[in-house]
């Protein structure tokens, strides 16, 4: 083989390697999100809001199959409630319990437009934009 054939062969091999690595991205191998009631299940860690990237160590929301959602601020501080879908709106009802008395101190229902750009990403846009309008979550294990 001459030098030109060797260079062409290397170029083809590099191209095939890049093509193979690009086609093996994990998000591409996951199922498309079609049913939001299935797609939302699991733990979701907040990664960004309207102001940009955020990080709250140990904070996440967990959506369960029984329409219960837990919002953990840390292992000792959490709220729980219900969630449900109505057309293109996700409603989340948070119930806050006083640590001292055990009394319910706040029940709050918030409506969100939702989107799943891929299997591991959840975007919530508050219907009432005077609040923090958009929050972005990534799926957590």
Secondary structure, DSSP 4 states (H G I P E B T S, - for coil): --HHHHHHHHHHHHHHHHHHHHHT-TGGGSPP---HHHHT-EEEEEEEETTEE---TT-EEEE-TTSEEEEEEETTEEEEEEEEEETTEEEEEEEEE-TTT--EEEEEEEEEEEEEEETTEEEEEESSTTS--EEEEEEE-
